[in-house]
Amino acid sequence: MQIHANNLALSAGRGPVYGPLTFELGSGLSVLRGDAGSGRTSLLLTLAGRMKHDAGTLTVGGHELPRNLRAVQKISAVAGFAGIDDLEESVTVGAALRERRAWLSPWWAIVHKLSDTDVADICAPVFGAEPIPEANTVIWDLTDTQMFLLRIALAMMAKPQALFVDDVEQIRSTDSRTVIWDRLAWLAAGETSVVVSASSLDVGLWAGLGIEPRTIDLGSHAGTGDPDDSDGADASDGTDGIEGSDGTEGLAGAEPGAAQTATAQHELIEETV
Protein backbone atom coordinates (compact mmCIF):
# COMPACT_ATOMS: atom_id res chain seq x y z
CA MET A 1 0.00 0.00 0.00
CA GLN A 2 1.33 3.40 -0.98
CA ILE A 3 1.65 6.31 1.47
CA HIS A 4 2.53 9.80 0.23
CA ALA A 5 3.17 12.70 2.61
CA ASN A 6 4.14 16.23 1.59
CA ASN A 7 5.10 18.79 4.25
CA LEU A 8 2.98 16.82 6.72
CA ALA A 9 2.85 18.46 10.16
CA LEU A 10 0.98 18.50 13.44
CA SER A 11 1.21 21.11 16.20
CA ALA A 12 0.06 21.20 19.80
CA GLY A 13 -0.22 23.86 22.48
CA ARG A 14 3.44 23.44 23.44
CA GLY A 15 4.81 23.49 19.91
CA PRO A 16 5.23 21.17 16.91
CA VAL A 17 4.48 17.49 17.47
CA TYR A 18 6.06 16.42 14.17
CA GLY A 19 7.00 17.82 10.80
CA PRO A 20 6.93 19.27 8.31
CA LEU A 21 7.80 15.88 6.78
CA THR A 22 7.90 14.74 3.17
CA PHE A 23 8.22 11.03 2.39
CA GLU A 24 6.82 8.03 0.55
CA LEU A 25 6.26 4.49 1.80
CA GLY A 26 5.33 1.43 -0.21
CA SER A 27 4.71 -2.23 0.40
CA GLY A 28 6.86 -4.41 2.63
CA LEU A 29 8.41 -3.52 5.99
CA SER A 30 9.21 0.11 6.83
CA VAL A 31 10.70 1.60 10.00
CA LEU A 32 10.21 5.18 11.17
CA ARG A 33 13.12 5.96 13.48
CA GLY A 34 12.77 8.87 15.86
CA ASP A 35 14.07 9.86 19.26
CA ALA A 36 11.73 10.30 22.21
CA GLY A 37 9.80 13.47 21.51
CA SER A 38 10.08 13.18 17.73
CA GLY A 39 6.33 12.63 17.39
CA ARG A 40 6.65 9.13 15.96
CA THR A 41 3.60 7.77 17.80
CA SER A 42 1.39 10.64 16.65
CA LEU A 43 2.76 10.29 13.13
CA LEU A 44 1.83 6.59 13.01
CA LEU A 45 -1.67 7.38 14.28
CA THR A 46 -2.00 10.01 11.57
CA LEU A 47 -0.95 7.55 8.87
CA ALA A 48 -3.47 5.05 10.25
CA GLY A 49 -6.34 7.56 10.07
CA ARG A 50 -6.69 7.79 13.86
CA MET A 51 -5.41 11.34 14.25
CA LYS A 52 -5.72 14.45 12.07
CA HIS A 53 -2.73 16.45 10.89
CA ASP A 54 -3.05 20.22 10.62
CA ALA A 55 -0.69 21.04 7.75
CA GLY A 56 0.51 19.49 4.51
CA THR A 57 -1.02 16.69 2.48
CA LEU A 58 -1.29 12.94 3.09
CA THR A 59 -2.57 10.11 0.93
CA VAL A 60 -2.83 6.54 2.27
CA GLY A 61 -3.83 3.74 -0.07
CA GLY A 62 -5.18 6.27 -2.54
CA HIS A 63 -7.33 7.97 0.11
CA GLU A 64 -6.69 11.61 0.91
CA LEU A 65 -6.55 12.42 4.61
CA PRO A 66 -8.21 13.77 6.65
CA ARG A 67 -11.09 13.78 4.15
CA ASN A 68 -11.32 9.96 4.00
CA LEU A 69 -10.52 8.97 7.56
CA ARG A 70 -13.07 6.15 7.75
CA ALA A 71 -11.83 4.59 4.52
CA VAL A 72 -8.26 4.51 5.85
CA GLN A 73 -9.39 3.09 9.19
CA LYS A 74 -11.06 0.21 7.37
CA ILE A 75 -7.87 -0.78 5.52
CA SER A 76 -5.43 -0.30 8.41
CA ALA A 77 -4.83 -1.63 11.91
CA VAL A 78 -2.68 -0.59 14.88
CA ALA A 79 -0.74 -2.55 17.50
CA GLY A 80 1.62 -1.74 20.33
CA PHE A 81 0.11 1.66 21.17
CA ALA A 82 -0.03 2.43 24.88
CA GLY A 83 -3.55 3.33 25.94
CA ILE A 84 -5.07 2.15 22.66
CA ASP A 85 -4.64 -1.60 22.22
CA ASP A 86 -3.42 -2.53 25.71
CA LEU A 87 -4.51 -5.98 26.83
CA GLU A 88 -6.66 -6.64 29.89
CA GLU A 89 -4.26 -9.00 31.65
CA SER A 90 -6.89 -10.62 33.87
CA VAL A 91 -8.88 -12.13 30.99
CA THR A 92 -8.08 -15.21 28.95
CA VAL A 93 -6.59 -15.29 25.47
CA GLY A 94 -9.79 -16.86 24.15
CA ALA A 95 -11.94 -14.10 25.67
CA ALA A 96 -9.77 -11.35 24.17
CA LEU A 97 -9.91 -12.90 20.70
CA ARG A 98 -13.65 -13.57 21.00
CA GLU A 99 -14.29 -9.92 21.89
CA ARG A 100 -12.32 -8.77 18.86
CA ARG A 101 -14.16 -11.21 16.59
CA ALA A 102 -17.49 -9.93 17.95
CA TRP A 103 -16.40 -6.34 17.27
CA LEU A 104 -15.58 -7.21 13.67
CA SER A 105 -18.73 -9.29 13.07
CA PRO A 106 -22.15 -8.00 11.99
CA TRP A 107 -24.26 -6.85 14.95
CA TRP A 108 -26.64 -9.77 14.53
CA ALA A 109 -23.96 -12.49 14.47
CA ILE A 110 -23.57 -14.86 17.41
CA VAL A 111 -19.90 -15.26 18.37
CA HIS A 112 -19.34 -18.45 20.32
CA LYS A 113 -16.62 -19.15 22.87
CA LEU A 114 -13.34 -19.93 21.13
CA SER A 115 -11.67 -23.31 21.40
CA ASP A 116 -7.94 -24.02 21.39
CA THR A 117 -8.26 -24.80 17.68
CA ASP A 118 -9.94 -21.44 17.03
CA VAL A 119 -7.18 -19.62 18.90
CA ALA A 120 -4.50 -21.52 16.98
CA ASP A 121 -6.14 -20.70 13.65
CA ILE A 122 -6.18 -16.97 14.48
CA CYS A 123 -2.71 -16.77 16.01
CA ALA A 124 -0.69 -19.14 13.81
CA PRO A 125 0.05 -16.65 10.98
CA VAL A 126 1.43 -14.16 13.51
CA PHE A 127 3.08 -16.45 16.06
CA GLY A 128 4.96 -18.64 13.58
CA ALA A 129 7.15 -21.03 15.57
CA GLU A 130 6.43 -19.23 18.86
CA PRO A 131 4.23 -21.36 21.18
CA ILE A 132 0.57 -20.45 20.80
CA PRO A 133 -1.25 -20.20 24.14
CA GLU A 134 -4.38 -22.20 24.86
CA ALA A 135 -7.73 -20.45 24.89
CA ASN A 136 -8.03 -20.55 28.70
CA THR A 137 -4.56 -19.07 29.29
CA VAL A 138 -4.82 -15.88 31.32
CA ILE A 139 -3.00 -13.06 29.55
CA TRP A 140 -0.82 -12.20 32.54
CA ASP A 141 0.71 -15.69 32.23
CA LEU A 142 2.00 -14.99 28.71
CA THR A 143 5.62 -14.10 28.02
CA ASP A 144 6.38 -10.58 26.78
CA THR A 145 6.88 -12.01 23.30
CA GLN A 146 3.54 -13.84 23.30
CA MET A 147 1.75 -10.80 24.66
CA PHE A 148 3.06 -8.53 21.92
CA LEU A 149 2.34 -11.10 19.24
CA LEU A 150 -1.20 -11.42 20.59
CA ARG A 151 -1.68 -7.67 20.16
CA ILE A 152 -0.54 -8.02 16.56
CA ALA A 153 -2.81 -11.04 16.03
CA LEU A 154 -5.78 -9.07 17.33
CA ALA A 155 -4.97 -6.28 14.88
CA MET A 156 -4.56 -8.71 11.98
CA MET A 157 -8.02 -10.18 12.53
CA ALA A 158 -9.35 -7.22 10.53
CA LYS A 159 -7.25 -8.36 7.53
CA PRO A 160 -5.73 -4.89 7.07
CA GLN A 161 -3.80 -3.70 4.05
CA ALA A 162 -1.46 -1.82 6.39
CA LEU A 163 -0.38 -2.56 9.96
CA PHE A 164 1.14 0.22 12.09
CA VAL A 165 3.19 -0.96 15.08
CA ASP A 166 4.44 1.47 17.73
CA ASP A 167 7.54 1.45 19.92
CA VAL A 168 9.14 -1.91 19.19
CA GLU A 169 11.67 -1.15 21.98
CA GLN A 170 8.99 -1.81 24.56
CA ILE A 171 10.17 -5.39 24.02
CA ARG A 172 13.39 -5.20 26.03
CA SER A 173 14.82 -8.65 25.40
CA THR A 174 16.97 -8.95 22.29
CA ASP A 175 15.80 -12.53 21.75
CA SER A 176 12.16 -11.49 22.01
CA ARG A 177 12.66 -8.52 19.70
CA THR A 178 14.28 -10.85 17.18
CA VAL A 179 11.10 -12.93 17.15
CA ILE A 180 8.95 -9.80 16.73
CA TRP A 181 11.02 -8.49 13.80
CA ASP A 182 10.95 -11.91 12.14
CA ARG A 183 7.16 -12.13 12.35
CA LEU A 184 6.64 -8.54 11.21
CA ALA A 185 8.89 -9.18 8.21
CA TRP A 186 6.91 -12.33 7.42
CA LEU A 187 3.63 -10.42 7.52
CA ALA A 188 5.12 -7.64 5.39
CA ALA A 189 6.19 -10.19 2.77
CA GLY A 190 2.52 -11.05 2.28
CA GLU A 191 -0.37 -8.74 1.47
CA THR A 192 0.01 -6.40 4.46
CA SER A 193 2.34 -3.41 4.48
CA VAL A 194 3.93 -3.00 7.92
CA VAL A 195 5.18 0.32 9.33
CA VAL A 196 7.01 0.22 12.67
CA SER A 197 8.26 3.04 14.89
CA ALA A 198 11.52 2.71 16.80
CA SER A 199 14.04 4.88 18.60
CA SER A 200 16.99 2.98 17.13
CA LEU A 201 17.70 0.68 14.21
CA ASP A 202 18.16 -3.03 15.02
CA VAL A 203 20.61 -3.43 12.14
CA GLY A 204 22.36 -6.40 13.76
CA LEU A 205 19.11 -8.26 14.34
CA TRP A 206 17.93 -7.53 10.81
CA ALA A 207 21.17 -8.82 9.34
CA GLY A 208 20.85 -12.04 11.32
CA LEU A 209 17.30 -12.48 10.08
CA GLY A 210 18.19 -11.61 6.50
CA ILE A 211 15.73 -8.71 6.32
CA GLU A 212 16.32 -5.16 5.14
CA PRO A 213 13.47 -2.81 6.04
CA ARG A 214 13.12 0.57 4.39
CA THR A 215 14.16 3.03 7.11
CA ILE A 216 13.17 6.66 7.49
CA ASP A 217 14.86 8.90 10.04
CA LEU A 218 12.50 11.53 11.41
CA GLY A 219 15.31 13.79 12.55
CA SER A 220 18.17 13.17 10.14
CA HIS A 221 17.58 16.14 7.84
CA ALA A 222 16.39 19.71 7.98
CA GLY A 223 15.55 20.14 4.33
CA THR A 224 14.34 22.76 1.93
CA GLY A 225 10.95 21.22 1.21
CA ASP A 226 12.10 19.80 -2.13
CA PRO A 227 10.63 16.28 -2.42
CA ASP A 228 13.55 15.22 -4.62
CA ASP A 229 15.83 15.37 -1.56
CA SER A 230 13.67 13.19 0.67
CA ASP A 231 15.97 10.20 0.30
CA GLY A 232 19.14 12.17 0.80
CA ALA A 233 20.46 10.54 3.94
CA ASP A 234 24.08 9.48 4.16
CA ALA A 235 24.19 6.01 2.63
CA SER A 236 26.54 4.82 5.35
CA ASP A 237 23.73 4.61 7.92
CA GLY A 238 21.28 2.85 5.64
CA THR A 239 18.49 5.34 6.35
CA ASP A 240 16.27 7.46 4.15
CA GLY A 241 15.86 10.99 5.45
CA ILE A 242 12.62 12.86 5.95
CA GLU A 243 12.70 16.55 5.28
CA GLY A 244 11.90 19.17 7.88
CA SER A 245 11.26 22.15 5.66
CA ASP A 246 11.24 24.64 8.52
CA GLY A 247 14.69 23.62 9.69
CA THR A 248 13.38 21.84 12.79
CA GLU A 249 14.00 18.27 13.84
CA GLY A 250 10.96 16.55 15.30
CA LEU A 251 9.51 18.32 18.33
CA ALA A 252 11.58 21.50 18.21
CA GLY A 253 10.91 23.81 21.10
CA ALA A 254 8.59 21.39 22.86
CA GLU A 255 9.12 19.33 25.97
CA PRO A 256 10.64 15.87 25.37
CA GLY A 257 7.44 14.05 26.29
CA ALA A 258 5.13 16.14 24.13
CA ALA A 259 4.85 13.54 21.39
CA GLN A 260 3.73 10.92 23.85
CA THR A 261 1.01 13.23 25.24
CA ALA A 262 -0.25 14.33 21.85
CA THR A 263 -3.24 12.03 22.19
CA ALA A 264 -4.36 14.12 25.15
CA GLN A 265 -4.15 17.31 23.09
CA HIS A 266 -5.54 15.94 19.85
CA GLU A 267 -8.59 13.77 20.23
CA LEU A 268 -8.13 10.34 18.72
CA ILE A 269 -10.63 9.55 16.01
CA GLU A 270 -12.90 6.70 17.00
CA GLU A 271 -12.27 3.61 14.90
CA THR A 272 -15.18 2.13 13.02
CA VAL A 273 -15.60 -1.33 11.56
Residue pairs with C-beta under 8 A, 6 or more apart in sequence:
1 26
1 27
1 60
1 61
1 75
1 161
1 162
1 193
2 24
2 25
2 26
2 27
2 59
2 60
2 61
2 62
3 23
3 24
3 25
3 26
3 47
3 58
3 59
3 60
3 61
3 162
3 195
4 24
4 57
4 58
4 59
5 21
5 22
5 23
5 24
5 47
5 56
5 57
5 58
5 59
6 22
6 56
6 57
6 58
6 227
7 19
7 20
7 21
7 22
7 55
7 56
7 57
7 225
7 245
8 18
8 19
8 20
8 21
8 22
8 43
8 46
8 53
8 55
8 56
8 57
8 58
9 16
9 18
9 19
9 20
9 21
9 53
9 54
9 55
9 56
10 16
10 17
10 18
10 19
10 39
10 42
10 43
10 46
10 51
10 52
10 53
10 54
10 55
10 262
10 266
11 17
11 54
11 55
12 254
12 258
12 262
12 265
12 266
13 265
14 254
14 255
14 258
15 251
15 252
15 253
15 254
15 258
16 39
16 248
16 250
16 251
16 252
16 253
16 254
17 39
17 42
17 251
17 254
17 258
17 259
17 262
17 266
18 38
18 39
18 40
18 42
18 43
18 218
18 250
18 251
18 259
19 39
19 43
19 53
19 55
19 56
19 244
20 55
20 56
20 225
20 243
20 244
20 245
20 246
21 43
21 56
21 218
21 242
21 243
21 244
22 56
22 223
22 225
22 227
22 230
22 242
22 243
22 245
23 216
23 230
23 240
23 242
23 243
24 230
25 193
25 195
25 214
25 216
26 193
26 214
27 188
27 193
28 188
28 189
28 193
28 194
28 213
28 214
29 184
29 185
29 188
29 194
29 196
29 211
29 213
29 214
30 193
30 194
30 195
30 196
30 213
30 214
30 215
30 216
31 195
31 196
31 197
31 198
31 201
31 213
31 214
31 215
31 216
32 40
32 43
32 44
32 195
32 196
32 197
32 198
32 216
32 218
33 40
33 197
33 198
33 199
33 200
33 201
33 215
33 216
33 217
33 218
33 239
34 40
34 43
34 197
34 199
34 217
34 218
34 219
34 250
35 199
35 218
35 219
35 250
36 199
36 256
36 257
36 259
36 260
37 250
37 251
37 254
37 255
37 256
37 257
37 258
37 259
37 260
38 218
38 219
38 249
38 250
38 251
38 259
39 218
39 250
39 251
39 258
39 259
39 262
40 166
40 197
40 218
40 259
41 81
41 166
41 167
41 197
41 259
41 260
41 262
41 263
42 51
42 259
42 262
42 263
42 266
43 197
43 218
44 78
44 81
44 164
44 165
44 166
44 195
44 197
45 51
45 78
45 81
45 164
45 263
45 268
46 52
46 53
46 58
46 65
47 58
47 60
47 76
47 162
47 164
47 195
48 72
48 73
48 76
48 77
48 78
48 162
48 164
49 60
49 65
49 66
49 68
49 69
49 70
49 71
49 72
49 73
49 76
49 269
50 73
50 78
50 84
50 268
50 269
50 271
51 262
51 263
51 266
51 268
51 269
52 65
52 66
52 69
52 266
52 269
53 65
53 66
57 64
58 64
58 65
58 66
59 65
60 72
60 75
60 76
60 162
61 71
61 72
61 75
61 76
61 161
61 162
63 71
63 72
63 75
65 72
69 269
70 272
73 269
73 271
73 272
74 272
74 273
75 160
75 161
75 162
76 160
76 161
76 162
76 163
76 164
77 155
77 156
77 158
77 160
77 162
77 163
77 164
78 84
78 85
78 155
78 163
78 164
78 165
78 166
79 85
79 148
79 151
79 152
79 154
79 155
79 163
79 164
79 165
79 166
80 148
80 151
80 152
80 165
80 166
80 167
80 168
80 170
81 166
81 167
82 166
82 167
83 263
84 268
85 151
85 154
85 155
87 96
87 139
87 147
87 150
87 151
88 96
88 139
89 138
89 139
89 140
90 138
90 139
90 140
91 138
91 139
92 135
92 136
92 137
92 138
92 139
93 119
93 133
93 134
93 135
93 136
93 137
93 138
93 139
93 142
93 150
94 113
94 114
94 115
94 118
94 119
94 134
94 135
94 136
96 139
96 150
96 154
97 114
97 118
97 119
97 122
97 123
97 135
97 153
97 154
97 157
98 111
98 112
98 113
98 114
100 154
100 157
101 111
101 114
101 157
102 109
102 111
103 273
104 157
104 158
104 273
105 111
113 135
114 122
114 135
115 135
116 134
116 135
118 135
119 132
119 133
119 134
119 135
120 132
122 153
122 157
123 132
123 133
123 149
123 150
123 153
124 132
125 153
125 156
125 187
126 149
126 152
126 153
126 156
126 183
126 187
127 146
127 149
127 153
127 183
128 179
128 182
128 183
128 186
130 145
130 146
130 149
130 179
130 183
131 146
133 141
133 142
133 146
133 150
139 147
139 150
142 150
143 176
144 171
144 172
144 173
144 176
145 171
145 173
145 176
145 179
145 180
148 170
148 171
148 176
148 180
149 179
149 180
149 183
152 163
152 165
152 183
152 184
152 187
155 163
156 163
156 187
156 192
158 273
160 192
161 191
161 192
161 193
162 192
162 193
162 194
162 195
163 184
163 187
163 192
163 193
163 194
163 195
164 195
164 196
165 184
165 194
165 195
165 196
165 197
166 196
166 197
167 197
167 198
167 199
168 177
168 180
168 181
168 196
168 197
168 198
168 202
169 177
169 198
169 199
169 200
171 177
171 180
174 205
177 202
177 205
178 205
178 208
178 209
181 202
181 205
181 206
181 209
181 211
182 209
182 211
184 194
184 196
185 194
185 209
185 211
185 213
187 194
188 194
188 213
196 213
201 215
201 237
201 238
201 239
203 238
206 212
206 213
214 240
215 238
215 239
215 240
216 239
216 240
216 241
216 242
217 233
217 237
217 239
217 240
217 241
217 242
218 242
218 249
218 250
219 244
219 249
219 250
220 233
220 237
220 239
220 241
220 242
221 229
221 232
221 233
221 241
221 242
221 243
221 244
222 243
222 244
222 246
222 247
222 248
222 249
223 229
223 230
223 232
223 241
223 243
223 244
223 245
224 243
224 245
225 243
225 245
226 243
227 243
229 241
229 243
230 240
230 241
230 242
230 243
231 240
231 241
232 241
233 239
233 240
233 241
244 250
250 259
251 258
251 259
